Amino acid sequence: MEYAPVTHTATDRRLGELPSGRDVSVTVHRYVGGAGPTVYIQAAQHGIELNGPAALRRLHDHLIDASVAGTVIVVPVVNQLAFDHRSYMTPGEYDVMNPNLNRVWPGDESGSLQEQLAARLWALVEDADAAVDLHTGTADMLAHVRCRAGDPDAERLAEAFGTDYRLIDGTEDASDDEPDGTFRAATAAAGIPVITAELSNSRRIALGAVKDGVDGLQNLLRERAVLPAEADLQADQTVLRNDADPVTATASGLFECRTDIAIGDTVDASERLGTIYDPSSFEQQQVVSATERGVLYSLARESVVVKGERLAGIATPR
Ligand SMILES: [Zn+2]
C-alpha cells in the first residue's frame, strides 16, 4: 500500500443512444492515489433512490482532500433515464424488454438499450477489486446491507459498511444461485466481492440514511486499506438469512396491514399480518400470513396491491 494525495477526474461516459439520436451518458468520478486496489461504487439504478447520490457527494468532499492507496471509481447516477423521469424503473418507452436496469447485468452490447447501458458500465466494474451498489428502500424496509452466502470477503465488506442488519442471500453453493441479472449476482459471478446497501427511504433525502451511507463507504474503504486508519467493525450487526419465501398477494385489492406490527419485529410462522379486501364488494380476498418465523425486514404500506406483489419480506436468523 502506498498512500498518495488524490488526483480527481470527472468524465462523461457515453453508454448508448436515444431514438432522437442523442446520447445517454453518465458522469464517472475517479479518485486515484498510490498503488492499491480499485473499488467501484454506483448509485441510482432505480430513479427514486436518492440517498446513494447524496451520500456520494459527501464522500467526494472527503476523498478530494484525502491520501489514498488505490483508486475509487464512483458513478453517482447510473440510470439517467429513470432518474430524470423520477420513476423507480426505466420508462417502457426507452426499453420495453427490460424496464429494470437491475435485471440485465452484466449487459449485452448488442441487446436492448438497457442491456447496452449495463454492458458499457460493466467495463468499469470488471477490473475492480470490490464493488458497492447503493439502493434506497422504502420507509418500511429495514436499512440493511446484502451479500451472498459463502463469500467471506463480501461479508467483510458488509460488516465494514456497518448497517444494523446484514442479509445473506442464497446458499453456500454458488452454483445454486439463479442468474437473476442483478448487479450483485453478476459481479459476484465475476469473482468480485460485492455488497448491495439498502438505505432508507426513497423519493426523498433522509439525512440519517445519507450519513449511514457515507460513514459505511468510508469505513469500507478503510477495511480495504484504500483509506488509511483501522476500519471500525460493527460487532453487533444482526446477521439474517434471506431464505424465507416472500409474503405475496394471492389476490388484488386493498391491503390493510395490522397496525401493531412494524419492520424489525419478529413474527411467527402463519401469524396474520393483515387482510386484503375487495374495495367494491367489501369481500375479504386474502388473510395475509407470515411464511416463516423471522424478522420482518420489509412491509407494504402502499395499500393497493395486485396479485403476485410482495407484501412483506421475512429473514431468518443465521
Ligand atoms: Zn433499488
Boltz pocket constraint, residues with backbone or C-beta under 6 A from the ligand:
constraints:
  - pocket:
      binder: B
      contacts: [[A, 45], [A, 46], [A, 49], [A, 134], [A, 135], [A, 136]]
      max_distance: 6.0
